[in-house]
Amino acid sequence: MRPSLEKALFLDRDGVINVDYDYVHKPHNFDFIDGIFELCKHYQNLGFMIFVITNQSGISRGFYSEEDFAHLSEWMVDEFAKNGVKITKVYHCPHHPDISGECSCRKPHAGMLLDAQKEFNIDLQNSVLVGDKERDIEAGLGAGLKETYLFDENKNVLSSKATKIVSKFEDIWNK
């Protein structure tokens, strides 16, 4: 008998979990976006596993190291835990096409989602992605997700391939 598939909530980091101050790599520069813990609790209560999928070209650009990223990710996961949310895993792409060449993990490619699917037996069609850039949405669609949300706190985006453009997280579960 095949194990049952898991549903997942995939979150971009900079611009969804935290304010995007460009190349955030230290806890003192990490400000959580209002409502992110509530969004995660909502999906966690529905039985979703929670993953972070983030492009981190600052690593290949030399702005910070893999160790800096790992330290910040560990701190972030601990902060989620303090707020009652379990982050299953943080996936990241350290590449930049102009520096390290093309890869399959950098969004808009679906590599990180497909890695999670293989590692955790994820039902991608019934999973959800929240991103703040069209490349996040394209990665979700490329992985076969039917539900994607573009988070645009400032209401600047006029169109997207996303299921819905939202300016606050509660608009996702109040459909």
PyMOL commands that set and color helices and strands:
alter all, ss='L'
color gray80, all
select helices_A, chain A and resi 27-29+36-45+66-82+97-100+111-120+124-126+134-142+170-173
alter helices_A, ss='H'
color red, helices_A
select strands_A, chain A and resi 8-11+49-55+87-93+128-131+147-151+164-166
alter strands_A, ss='S'
color yellow, strands_A
deselect
rebuild
show_as cartoon
